[in-house]
Amino acid sequence: MKHQLLMLTVALSCTFAGHAIAMTKVEYKTEKDRISGDYKVAKDKCSSLKANAKDICVSEAKGVDKVAKAELEAKYQPSSKLA
C-alpha cells in the first residue's frame, strides 16, 4: 500500500512539475502563429454558409480563438493567483 501511494505521489509531482516550466519566446510565437492559422482556417470554412449559420460559425471560431489565446497566455506567463 505504501509503495502504491509513493508511486502515485511521484507521478502527480511529475505531472505538476511539467506545468511549472515557462514557455520560451520562440515556443510562444510558434504557438500563437498556429492559433492564428487555425482561426483563419475555421473562419474560411464559414464562408460557404449563409445568414444565421454563418454568424454562428464565425462566433464559434472567434470563441475558440479567444480561449486558445487565453490558455496560451496562461502557459506563457503563469500566475500564482488562484481566482
N, C-alpha and C positions, 0 to 999 in steps of 0.2 A: 504494500500500500504506500509506504513512504517513497519507494522508488518511482511509482507512477505519479505521485504528487510532485516529486522533484522534477521529473521529466516534463510534466505539464507546466510547471513554473518556468523552466528553461525555455520551452517552446514559446510561451507567451512573452517572455522577456525579449527573445529574438524578434518576435513579431513587432513589438512596440519599439524596439531599438531601431528598426528599419525606417520607421516613420519620423524619427528624430533627425535624420540626416537631411540637411537642406539641399535644395537643388542648386546646380551651378547656373550661371547666366546662359551658357550655351544650351543646357537642357531646358531651361525656362523658355528661351526663344524658340527652340525647336518645337516644344510642346504647344506654344502659343500659335506658331505658324500652322501646326497640324489642326488645331481647333478652328482657326480661321478658314482653313481649307475645307474642313468638314461642314462648317456653316455655309460656305458658298455652294457646295455640292447639294446640301439639303435645300437651300433656297432655290437653286436651279431646278430641282425636282418639282418645286411648287409652280413653276411657270406653265406647266401643262394643264393646271387646274383653273377653274373659273369661280368667280363670285366668292361666296362664303367659304367654300372648301379651300380656296387659295389663301384667304385671310387666315384661316385656322392653321394651314400648313406653315405659312410664314411665321405666325406667332409661336408655333411649336419649335420651329427651327431657331428662332431668337431665344426662346426659353432654354433650350438645350445648350446653346452657345453661352448664355449668361451663367448657367450652372457650371459648365465646364471651366469657364474663365475664373469663377469664384473658387472652385476647387483647386485650380492651378495656383492661384494667389495664396491660398491656404497652405499649399505644399511649399511654395517658394519662400513665403515669409510666415512661418508658423507662429502662432501666438500662444502664450502661456495662459491666456484668459479663457475661462470656460463660461460661456453665456447661457 
